[in-house]
Amino acid sequence: MAAAESGQRIAFSYEDPAQAVRQALLGPLIRCALPALISLETLVTMLTRVPGGDVTPEALREVRAVRTAVESLLPEGAVSPQEADTSPRALTGSVSLELATSDPVTALRRDFVEPLLRELSASLANIEKVAAMLAAASDGEDEAHLEAIRTALHGIRAHLPNPAPTGRTTTATGTATVVGPGRRPATAPSIRAAVEAAVATFPGPFSARDVLRALPPGVYGDPSKTISNVLSALVKSGRLQRLARGTYARTLDVPALVLPEQDEAKSA
């Protein structure tokens, strides 16, 4: 999800600090998250209608509940993304061509829905932080909103294949468990082990980008080059085969992929 344009600022008044925080911090976060939630609701609805979508009606209800919780936090009098003249962000993505043509349902789930879930998890975490600030200075109304957002954030993370560390601030102690950028938590596996585990989950051809998306965000910094190195090492060891530039498959999956072509050649 795109960040705000560089240099763009929001004016606020110090007369009501809480209202200023709602308008200048919470409002932009919500307006950025809502278009993604609307898109997610549409995609999840699609997956509930097809075999192999692995999405239940309960998941769709959870997404709608998240949207309701986020909309309830819009500052009074604020313009919703649907009513605004321009969208606060351009939502874009990409899909593996091989996966799109061989298994479109998996492509929709893995290359459309899962990246959106990860981005929403990050957005909701920021919304949670601001809601926590407001709850600390309110008479109870903001506390109810905070719990709704925490429930929504938990629901979103529950559907991620590799849930990211929550990094939530503990109310009682005021301490956070946020891992610094590029610093791997002691409990996280090595990047090589994480890549190998990700590779084992792919049912067919995949790319380094697919592996990157399968890793928990924020744990390994920017691992793109390391992922490529690990994949090359797995090719050299015989565990993977390179089908084309940037496309790999596990060696045990390759016969199923190439034998039909070989059979056609023999029959010809």
Backbone bond lengths (Angstrom), bond angles and torsions (degrees), N, CA, C in turn:
res aa  C-N    CA-C-N  psi(-1)  N-CA   C-N-CA  omega(-1)  CA-C   N-CA-C  phi
1 M - - - 1.447 - - 1.521 109.26 -
2 A 1.290 114.43 131.18 1.445 118.97 -171.66 1.510 112.07 -70.63
3 A 1.317 115.71 145.62 1.453 120.60 176.41 1.512 109.10 -82.10
4 A 1.349 116.65 168.09 1.456 120.70 177.97 1.523 109.57 -66.16
5 E 1.337 115.39 156.35 1.455 119.53 -179.96 1.522 110.16 -61.55
6 S 1.334 115.60 143.06 1.458 121.19 -179.61 1.522 109.95 -60.59
7 G 1.330 116.30 132.54 1.453 121.18 177.98 1.517 114.38 89.95
8 Q 1.333 117.62 -11.62 1.467 120.34 -179.77 1.530 109.71 -72.10
9 R 1.332 116.65 134.80 1.460 121.64 -176.75 1.516 110.20 -132.43
10 I 1.344 115.80 157.44 1.468 122.55 179.15 1.522 108.27 -120.24
11 A 1.309 117.08 125.80 1.469 121.35 179.24 1.526 109.68 -80.04
12 F 1.331 116.91 148.62 1.457 122.00 176.99 1.519 109.83 -149.79
13 S 1.332 116.07 166.51 1.461 122.31 179.85 1.519 109.72 -112.96
14 Y 1.348 116.17 142.01 1.466 121.19 178.60 1.529 112.38 -82.29
15 E 1.333 118.34 -3.87 1.468 120.73 -176.66 1.531 111.26 -60.56
16 D 1.328 116.16 -38.43 1.466 121.32 177.94 1.528 107.11 -129.82
17 P 1.339 117.72 90.94 1.472 120.10 -175.82 1.523 113.82 -55.75
18 A 1.337 117.05 -41.10 1.462 119.57 -178.25 1.523 110.82 -63.80
19 Q 1.345 115.82 -43.20 1.458 119.00 178.73 1.524 111.14 -66.02
20 A 1.327 116.02 -34.86 1.463 120.08 177.91 1.530 110.51 -63.37
21 V 1.333 116.34 -41.96 1.467 120.43 178.66 1.529 110.21 -64.64
22 R 1.346 115.95 -40.44 1.466 119.13 178.72 1.528 111.46 -61.36
23 Q 1.325 115.59 -44.26 1.456 119.21 -174.86 1.531 112.64 -77.75
24 A 1.337 116.80 -41.08 1.459 120.25 -171.77 1.528 113.34 -90.88
25 L 1.335 118.36 -25.44 1.467 121.12 -179.09 1.520 112.27 -111.58
26 L 1.338 116.00 -53.65 1.466 119.22 -174.56 1.525 111.81 -71.25
27 G 1.332 116.55 -42.74 1.466 120.38 -177.72 1.523 113.22 -55.86
28 P 1.343 119.59 -52.87 1.477 120.00 179.19 1.523 113.25 -61.03
29 L 1.342 117.12 -36.71 1.467 119.59 179.01 1.525 111.17 -63.41
30 I 1.327 115.76 -42.58 1.458 119.81 -178.74 1.522 110.74 -68.65
31 R 1.328 116.62 -42.94 1.468 119.49 -179.64 1.527 111.56 -65.04
32 C 1.327 117.10 -26.34 1.464 120.26 175.83 1.525 111.62 -78.24
33 A 1.327 117.26 -34.15 1.470 120.47 -176.15 1.522 112.70 -79.44
34 L 1.332 117.69 -32.68 1.459 120.16 -173.46 1.531 114.27 -62.50
35 P 1.343 120.07 -43.05 1.481 117.70 177.93 1.528 112.07 -59.16
36 A 1.331 117.11 -37.19 1.459 120.34 178.52 1.528 110.73 -66.95
37 L 1.332 116.14 -38.66 1.462 119.56 178.51 1.531 111.31 -65.78
38 I 1.325 115.71 -38.25 1.465 119.69 178.39 1.526 110.06 -64.84
39 S 1.342 116.05 -43.05 1.468 119.94 177.46 1.517 110.81 -63.59
40 L 1.347 116.90 -42.53 1.457 120.78 -179.51 1.522 110.79 -62.05
41 E 1.319 116.74 -42.05 1.467 120.32 179.45 1.531 110.65 -59.39
42 T 1.336 116.82 -41.60 1.463 121.01 179.09 1.525 111.31 -64.77
43 L 1.348 116.30 -45.15 1.467 120.38 -178.67 1.527 111.77 -65.49
44 V 1.333 116.31 -41.69 1.469 119.93 179.16 1.520 110.09 -64.85
45 T 1.338 117.24 -37.76 1.466 120.77 176.40 1.524 110.43 -59.38
46 M 1.342 116.85 -41.56 1.467 120.70 177.15 1.523 111.38 -60.04
47 L 1.337 116.56 -44.87 1.458 120.44 -175.70 1.533 112.41 -68.64
48 T 1.334 116.80 -26.35 1.473 118.41 179.00 1.525 111.85 -70.77
49 R 1.335 116.78 -15.57 1.469 120.23 -174.67 1.520 113.43 -97.95
50 V 1.333 119.01 -2.29 1.467 119.63 -175.55 1.530 110.63 -122.97
51 P 1.327 117.38 144.99 1.470 120.34 174.52 1.529 109.82 -63.17
52 G 1.330 115.97 138.48 1.458 120.19 179.69 1.509 113.74 84.57
53 G 1.329 117.42 2.17 1.461 119.78 179.84 1.519 113.00 -69.50
54 D 1.353 115.96 -22.23 1.471 122.18 178.53 1.525 112.17 55.87
55 V 1.319 117.14 32.47 1.464 121.72 177.83 1.524 107.59 -127.39
56 T 1.323 116.21 128.28 1.457 121.14 -178.27 1.526 110.29 -97.28
57 P 1.325 117.57 159.28 1.469 120.27 174.34 1.523 112.18 -56.06
58 E 1.333 116.93 -30.39 1.468 120.48 177.67 1.520 110.78 -62.41
59 A 1.347 117.13 -39.29 1.465 120.58 178.29 1.515 110.60 -62.70
60 L 1.325 116.94 -39.67 1.465 120.65 178.15 1.523 110.41 -64.03
61 R 1.324 116.89 -40.15 1.468 119.86 177.60 1.526 110.60 -64.25
62 E 1.329 116.94 -37.18 1.469 120.25 178.74 1.530 111.21 -64.41
63 V 1.343 116.51 -42.14 1.461 119.84 179.06 1.527 109.99 -61.95
64 R 1.323 116.85 -42.92 1.469 120.33 178.87 1.526 111.51 -64.99
65 A 1.344 116.34 -34.96 1.464 119.94 177.47 1.529 110.59 -67.22
66 V 1.349 116.38 -37.91 1.464 120.17 176.90 1.521 109.92 -61.98
67 R 1.326 116.08 -45.50 1.470 120.13 179.87 1.526 110.95 -60.20
68 T 1.332 116.84 -43.06 1.467 120.56 179.10 1.519 110.89 -62.43
69 A 1.339 116.41 -42.00 1.469 120.34 -179.91 1.517 111.37 -63.67
70 V 1.337 117.10 -41.17 1.463 120.41 -179.79 1.516 110.77 -69.61
71 E 1.338 117.23 -42.48 1.467 120.47 179.68 1.519 111.48 -62.19
72 S 1.336 116.91 -32.12 1.470 120.20 -178.87 1.525 112.26 -66.64
73 L 1.341 116.63 -17.69 1.459 120.94 -179.15 1.515 113.25 -90.01
74 L 1.336 118.06 -6.91 1.460 119.26 179.01 1.524 110.06 -57.04
75 P 1.344 117.90 130.00 1.466 119.85 178.79 1.522 111.44 -57.32
76 E 1.316 115.98 149.23 1.460 120.89 -178.13 1.522 110.36 -59.22
77 G 1.327 115.99 129.02 1.458 120.29 179.23 1.514 114.12 84.06
78 A 1.349 117.20 0.01 1.459 120.14 -178.72 1.527 110.01 -73.66
79 V 1.326 116.02 150.48 1.462 122.07 178.19 1.522 108.68 -87.32
80 S 1.335 116.04 128.73 1.462 119.92 179.41 1.515 109.76 -75.73
81 P 1.348 117.92 160.85 1.463 120.49 178.69 1.527 112.61 -58.45
82 Q 1.352 117.60 -33.66 1.453 120.68 -179.56 1.520 111.30 -67.89
83 E 1.350 116.86 -31.36 1.464 120.83 -177.50 1.519 112.70 -89.67
84 A 1.328 116.90 -15.08 1.464 120.07 -177.87 1.527 110.32 -71.74
85 D 1.336 115.59 154.96 1.461 120.70 -179.80 1.515 111.78 -70.99
86 T 1.332 116.03 -32.34 1.470 120.63 -178.73 1.509 110.04 -131.36
87 S 1.314 116.17 150.48 1.463 121.09 178.08 1.521 109.67 -76.39
88 P 1.360 118.95 140.86 1.464 120.57 -179.39 1.519 113.28 -72.09
89 R 1.316 118.79 -9.45 1.456 121.14 -178.18 1.521 109.63 -155.75
90 A 1.298 114.92 159.00 1.467 120.49 171.82 1.515 107.30 -107.05
91 L 1.319 117.13 115.43 1.455 121.84 -179.39 1.519 108.71 -87.65
92 T 1.301 116.79 117.30 1.467 121.27 -179.98 1.522 109.59 -133.35
93 G 1.315 116.10 160.72 1.459 121.76 177.17 1.513 109.21 -159.78
94 S 1.326 116.12 -173.48 1.458 120.81 177.22 1.521 108.16 -148.39
95 V 1.336 115.06 157.49 1.453 120.44 -177.20 1.524 108.94 -133.30
96 S 1.322 115.92 145.13 1.462 121.45 176.05 1.523 109.19 -64.89
97 L 1.322 116.97 124.26 1.466 121.05 -179.52 1.525 111.10 -62.00
98 E 1.348 116.27 -41.12 1.463 119.67 179.66 1.523 110.87 -61.56
99 L 1.335 116.34 -43.86 1.459 119.84 -178.65 1.527 110.69 -70.24
100 A 1.330 117.29 -38.01 1.462 120.95 -179.50 1.522 111.83 -61.46
101 T 1.326 116.13 -35.89 1.468 119.74 -177.43 1.525 113.39 -89.46
102 S 1.330 117.01 -16.24 1.462 119.63 -179.04 1.524 112.94 -103.77
103 D 1.325 117.47 -33.47 1.469 121.30 -177.69 1.523 108.98 -149.60
104 P 1.336 117.87 78.60 1.469 120.58 -175.41 1.524 114.24 -62.38
105 V 1.325 117.45 -30.08 1.468 119.45 179.73 1.529 110.28 -67.01
106 T 1.345 115.79 -46.23 1.462 119.27 176.51 1.521 110.59 -63.52
107 A 1.332 117.21 -37.46 1.466 120.71 178.20 1.524 110.44 -61.18
108 L 1.323 116.67 -42.94 1.468 120.39 179.34 1.521 110.76 -63.32
109 R 1.331 115.57 -42.56 1.461 119.47 -177.90 1.527 111.61 -70.57
110 R 1.361 116.40 -44.07 1.462 119.49 -171.78 1.527 114.06 -86.30
111 D 1.340 116.80 -37.84 1.465 119.60 -174.78 1.520 113.78 -101.22
112 F 1.331 117.60 -11.23 1.457 121.07 176.25 1.538 111.01 -107.16
113 V 1.350 114.79 -56.80 1.467 119.11 -170.82 1.528 112.36 -76.98
114 E 1.343 117.53 -48.27 1.461 119.13 -174.39 1.526 113.50 -62.77
115 P 1.357 120.42 -43.64 1.483 118.44 175.52 1.518 112.54 -60.52
116 L 1.347 116.47 -36.64 1.463 119.95 179.06 1.524 110.64 -66.93
117 L 1.327 116.63 -38.41 1.467 120.21 176.82 1.530 111.22 -62.15
118 R 1.334 117.08 -40.71 1.467 120.49 -179.65 1.528 110.66 -65.41
119 E 1.331 115.98 -43.21 1.458 119.34 179.92 1.525 110.61 -65.00
120 L 1.334 116.16 -40.95 1.462 119.86 179.03 1.519 111.50 -65.83
121 S 1.322 116.60 -35.49 1.461 120.08 177.01 1.522 110.58 -59.48
122 A 1.335 116.40 -43.07 1.468 120.40 178.72 1.529 110.80 -66.60
123 S 1.343 117.32 -42.07 1.465 120.76 179.86 1.520 111.53 -64.22
124 L 1.344 116.03 -44.41 1.462 119.94 179.98 1.526 111.59 -65.83
125 A 1.335 117.25 -32.49 1.465 119.97 177.22 1.531 110.13 -63.63
126 N 1.341 117.37 -39.90 1.462 120.14 177.12 1.519 111.56 -68.37
127 I 1.329 116.41 -39.55 1.466 120.20 176.91 1.529 109.90 -62.02
128 E 1.337 116.24 -40.03 1.465 120.74 179.08 1.534 111.10 -60.49
129 K 1.339 116.28 -41.04 1.473 119.77 -179.95 1.524 111.19 -61.10
130 V 1.345 115.83 -46.50 1.465 119.04 -178.47 1.527 110.00 -68.54
131 A 1.339 117.59 -39.61 1.464 120.41 177.85 1.525 111.07 -61.96
132 A 1.331 117.09 -34.92 1.465 120.98 177.63 1.525 110.76 -66.41
133 M 1.345 117.10 -40.14 1.472 120.18 176.61 1.525 110.52 -60.25
134 L 1.340 115.29 -45.57 1.467 119.40 -178.06 1.525 111.36 -66.69
135 A 1.339 116.06 -37.72 1.462 119.43 -179.50 1.522 111.34 -64.07
136 A 1.340 116.83 -30.92 1.466 120.82 -179.32 1.525 111.69 -67.45
137 A 1.338 116.92 -22.88 1.464 120.41 -176.72 1.516 112.54 -115.63
138 S 1.350 117.06 18.13 1.467 119.31 -176.33 1.520 110.39 -113.89
139 D 1.348 114.25 176.41 1.466 119.98 -179.17 1.526 112.27 -98.73
140 G 1.314 117.97 14.81 1.455 120.52 175.86 1.511 114.59 125.95
141 E 1.340 118.40 -27.61 1.463 120.62 -178.05 1.528 111.00 -63.89
142 D 1.344 116.69 -43.21 1.454 120.41 -179.29 1.523 111.77 -69.07
143 E 1.334 117.54 -26.22 1.460 121.00 177.49 1.527 110.33 -64.26
144 A 1.343 116.76 -38.57 1.460 120.64 177.85 1.525 110.37 -65.26
145 H 1.348 116.31 -40.92 1.464 120.24 177.05 1.530 110.90 -63.13
146 L 1.334 115.61 -39.34 1.464 120.03 -179.37 1.519 110.89 -62.31
147 E 1.321 117.07 -43.89 1.466 120.22 179.77 1.526 111.11 -64.80
148 A 1.342 116.17 -36.37 1.464 119.49 178.35 1.526 110.70 -63.68
149 I 1.339 116.28 -41.30 1.460 120.36 179.89 1.524 110.60 -69.32
150 R 1.324 117.97 -39.39 1.462 120.62 177.97 1.528 111.09 -62.60
151 T 1.324 115.96 -40.75 1.462 120.00 177.03 1.521 110.30 -63.66
152 A 1.342 115.84 -42.22 1.467 120.48 179.02 1.519 111.10 -63.71
153 L 1.331 116.79 -42.75 1.464 121.12 -179.64 1.528 110.59 -63.87
154 H 1.323 116.15 -40.72 1.468 120.15 178.12 1.523 110.17 -62.73
155 G 1.347 116.61 -40.67 1.455 120.24 -179.79 1.516 112.60 -65.11
156 I 1.340 116.62 -41.03 1.466 120.62 178.56 1.520 110.16 -63.84
157 R 1.323 117.21 -46.52 1.464 120.52 -177.77 1.517 112.13 -66.10
158 A 1.318 116.98 -28.83 1.465 120.17 -179.54 1.519 111.58 -65.35
159 H 1.331 117.43 -22.57 1.459 121.07 -178.15 1.524 112.36 -96.03
160 L 1.329 117.29 -0.59 1.459 119.69 177.39 1.519 109.98 -80.15
161 P 1.350 118.60 138.50 1.463 119.96 178.86 1.518 112.83 -66.85
162 N 1.346 117.05 -29.47 1.468 122.07 177.41 1.518 107.52 -131.31
163 P 1.343 118.94 83.27 1.458 120.39 -175.87 1.516 111.95 -56.09
164 A 1.329 115.75 134.80 1.457 120.98 178.55 1.518 110.15 -80.96
165 P 1.356 118.79 156.30 1.455 120.95 175.08 1.516 109.63 -56.85
166 T 1.333 117.10 138.79 1.461 120.11 -175.09 1.510 112.27 -68.95
167 G 1.331 118.27 -39.17 1.454 120.17 -179.41 1.518 112.46 64.52
168 R 1.333 117.68 18.46 1.462 120.33 -175.95 1.529 110.27 -74.65
169 T 1.322 115.86 141.54 1.453 121.02 176.73 1.523 109.19 -75.15
170 T 1.303 117.33 132.23 1.462 121.85 179.08 1.523 109.86 -80.22
171 T 1.329 116.05 123.05 1.464 120.53 -174.19 1.522 111.83 -60.66
172 A 1.322 117.29 -41.57 1.461 119.78 -173.39 1.519 112.73 -68.83
173 T 1.342 117.14 -36.35 1.463 118.87 -173.48 1.514 113.58 -108.06
174 G 1.348 116.34 -19.70 1.452 119.06 -177.81 1.511 112.95 75.99
175 T 1.329 117.93 11.67 1.455 120.58 -179.44 1.514 109.56 -97.50
176 A 1.328 116.42 152.44 1.458 120.95 -179.52 1.512 109.68 -116.33
177 T 1.325 115.74 156.86 1.457 120.90 179.11 1.519 109.55 -116.19
178 V 1.315 116.31 42.06 1.457 121.26 -177.95 1.523 109.42 -85.06
179 V 1.314 116.35 131.80 1.456 121.70 177.99 1.514 108.57 -88.74
180 G 1.303 117.60 133.42 1.458 121.76 -179.52 1.506 111.09 -62.83
181 P 1.366 117.10 152.13 1.458 119.90 -179.01 1.515 112.21 -59.08
182 G 1.342 115.05 132.47 1.457 119.74 176.97 1.517 114.27 80.28
183 R 1.335 117.20 -1.20 1.466 120.00 -179.35 1.522 109.08 -105.96
184 R 1.332 116.86 118.20 1.459 121.35 -176.62 1.524 110.11 -79.01
185 P 1.362 118.16 131.41 1.460 120.51 176.65 1.524 110.39 -60.81
186 A 1.316 116.06 151.17 1.464 120.63 -177.75 1.522 111.63 -61.78
187 T 1.344 116.82 -28.05 1.461 120.50 -177.93 1.521 112.85 -84.96
188 A 1.327 118.06 -10.06 1.466 120.80 -177.86 1.523 110.23 -80.95
189 P 1.351 117.14 144.71 1.464 119.61 177.75 1.522 110.67 -69.89
190 S 1.318 116.78 165.10 1.453 120.64 176.58 1.525 109.40 -62.67
191 I 1.326 116.65 160.54 1.459 120.10 -179.69 1.524 110.37 -61.49
192 R 1.345 117.34 -38.30 1.477 119.39 178.94 1.523 110.70 -62.91
193 A 1.336 116.16 -45.59 1.463 119.21 179.76 1.527 111.12 -63.68
194 A 1.334 116.18 -37.65 1.467 119.95 179.72 1.523 110.75 -66.53
195 V 1.335 116.90 -40.82 1.464 120.65 178.27 1.527 110.34 -64.82
196 E 1.329 116.92 -44.37 1.472 120.23 179.78 1.530 110.88 -62.50
197 A 1.331 116.46 -38.84 1.468 119.73 178.53 1.529 110.34 -66.45
198 A 1.327 116.77 -39.20 1.467 120.36 178.73 1.521 111.00 -65.49
199 V 1.328 115.69 -43.45 1.469 120.90 -179.47 1.532 110.73 -58.48
200 A 1.324 115.81 -37.84 1.464 120.21 -176.97 1.526 112.55 -66.39
201 T 1.335 117.50 -16.79 1.473 120.32 -177.31 1.518 113.08 -90.20
202 F 1.339 118.05 -13.24 1.461 119.75 -174.75 1.531 109.90 -80.55
203 P 1.345 117.23 128.51 1.471 120.09 -177.95 1.525 113.51 -79.35
204 G 1.323 118.34 -11.18 1.462 121.07 -176.99 1.512 110.20 -158.70
205 P 1.323 117.97 -151.34 1.467 121.35 -179.26 1.527 111.82 -59.74
206 F 1.315 115.93 147.70 1.458 121.44 -179.85 1.521 108.93 -151.45
207 S 1.333 115.14 167.43 1.460 121.51 179.68 1.523 109.80 -120.75
208 A 1.333 116.35 171.29 1.461 120.42 176.64 1.520 110.50 -61.98
209 R 1.325 116.59 -32.47 1.470 120.38 177.92 1.530 110.76 -64.30
210 D 1.343 116.33 -39.17 1.468 119.80 176.90 1.528 110.78 -61.64
211 V 1.334 116.25 -40.83 1.468 120.38 178.32 1.519 110.40 -63.65
212 L 1.337 116.67 -43.28 1.468 120.51 179.52 1.516 111.02 -58.72
213 R 1.322 116.60 -41.69 1.468 120.34 -179.33 1.522 111.77 -68.26
214 A 1.332 116.86 -26.59 1.465 120.24 -178.75 1.523 112.53 -79.31
215 L 1.349 117.48 -15.94 1.467 120.37 -180.00 1.518 110.15 -81.13
216 P 1.331 118.38 148.56 1.466 120.81 177.45 1.525 110.72 -62.91
217 P 1.328 118.88 127.88 1.467 121.17 -176.19 1.520 112.17 -65.79
218 G 1.339 115.32 141.57 1.455 120.87 174.28 1.510 115.60 82.60
219 V 1.337 117.90 -4.09 1.465 120.24 -175.99 1.522 111.72 -86.83
220 Y 1.333 116.67 -37.16 1.464 120.82 -173.82 1.524 113.12 -112.82
221 G 1.322 117.92 17.37 1.464 120.45 179.41 1.517 110.40 66.77
222 D 1.338 117.45 -125.99 1.462 122.35 176.83 1.531 108.06 -110.98
223 P 1.345 117.99 90.26 1.471 120.77 -170.24 1.526 114.05 -92.84
224 S 1.333 119.06 12.73 1.467 120.69 -171.82 1.524 112.40 -54.46
225 K 1.333 117.55 -49.05 1.458 120.55 -178.10 1.528 110.80 -65.41
226 T 1.337 116.30 -40.49 1.465 119.65 179.56 1.521 110.61 -64.19
227 I 1.325 117.42 -38.72 1.469 120.65 178.27 1.525 110.04 -60.14
228 S 1.339 116.49 -45.48 1.467 120.34 179.12 1.526 111.01 -60.60
229 N 1.337 116.01 -40.91 1.470 119.68 179.40 1.521 111.64 -64.87
230 V 1.332 116.33 -41.48 1.467 119.80 179.79 1.525 110.23 -65.92
231 L 1.340 117.04 -42.45 1.465 119.86 179.05 1.522 111.15 -62.66
232 S 1.340 116.98 -40.22 1.468 120.37 177.53 1.523 110.70 -62.86
233 A 1.352 116.24 -40.38 1.465 119.98 178.83 1.525 110.98 -65.05
234 L 1.335 116.94 -37.34 1.460 120.30 178.46 1.531 111.34 -68.65
235 V 1.338 116.35 -31.96 1.476 119.84 174.97 1.524 110.02 -66.15
236 K 1.341 116.13 -45.70 1.460 120.37 -179.42 1.524 112.00 -63.05
237 S 1.342 116.03 -33.81 1.468 119.48 -179.22 1.525 112.55 -79.75
238 G 1.343 116.43 -7.57 1.455 120.01 178.90 1.509 115.11 90.00
239 R 1.331 117.51 0.11 1.465 119.83 -178.86 1.523 112.12 -79.76
240 L 1.331 116.30 -24.92 1.460 121.94 176.25 1.515 109.46 -124.12
241 Q 1.328 115.44 158.76 1.455 121.39 169.68 1.525 108.64 -123.99
242 R 1.323 115.72 140.98 1.461 120.44 177.48 1.529 107.29 -90.11
243 L 1.350 116.01 111.66 1.463 120.76 -176.93 1.521 111.58 -79.75
244 A 1.325 116.15 -36.33 1.463 123.10 178.74 1.514 106.28 -158.31
245 R 1.307 116.27 176.54 1.463 119.01 -179.59 1.529 109.85 -60.21
246 G 1.336 115.79 117.69 1.460 121.06 177.53 1.519 114.60 82.06
247 T 1.328 118.18 1.89 1.466 121.05 -179.05 1.524 109.56 -120.79
248 Y 1.336 115.77 131.95 1.463 121.37 -175.79 1.524 109.94 -128.33
249 A 1.325 114.90 165.91 1.464 121.85 171.89 1.508 107.53 -152.49
250 R 1.329 115.32 149.16 1.464 118.70 174.98 1.521 109.20 -65.11
251 T 1.315 116.78 143.04 1.465 121.16 -176.86 1.515 111.70 -57.40
252 L 1.329 117.86 -37.70 1.465 119.90 -178.50 1.516 111.76 -69.28
253 D 1.368 117.51 -18.64 1.460 120.67 178.59 1.517 112.66 -90.22
254 V 1.330 116.91 -16.93 1.463 120.12 -172.33 1.521 113.05 -64.78
255 P 1.350 121.19 -42.90 1.464 119.24 179.43 1.519 113.31 -54.31
256 A 1.338 115.81 -40.14 1.469 119.42 179.68 1.515 111.70 -65.68
257 L 1.354 115.51 -25.21 1.456 119.52 -177.90 1.517 111.90 -85.49
258 V 1.343 117.80 -32.39 1.460 119.63 -172.09 1.528 113.81 -106.30
259 L 1.324 117.66 -19.26 1.451 118.37 -177.23 1.523 113.93 -60.77
260 P 1.361 119.33 -39.27 1.459 117.48 178.26 1.517 112.44 -56.95
261 E 1.357 118.23 -39.90 1.441 121.51 179.60 1.531 109.96 -65.03
262 Q 1.364 115.57 -39.87 1.439 119.38 179.62 1.518 110.71 -65.29
263 D 1.349 116.91 -39.35 1.455 120.86 179.01 1.517 111.10 -62.92
264 E 1.352 115.83 -40.24 1.448 119.54 179.17 1.527 110.48 -64.12
265 A 1.349 115.48 -39.40 1.448 119.17 -179.90 1.521 110.98 -63.99
266 K 1.366 116.06 -39.72 1.459 119.64 -179.71 1.523 110.82 -67.13
267 S 1.353 115.67 -40.92 1.459 118.83 -178.79 1.506 112.03 -68.41
268 A 1.366 115.77 -27.88 1.462 119.40 177.75 1.518 110.48 -70.05
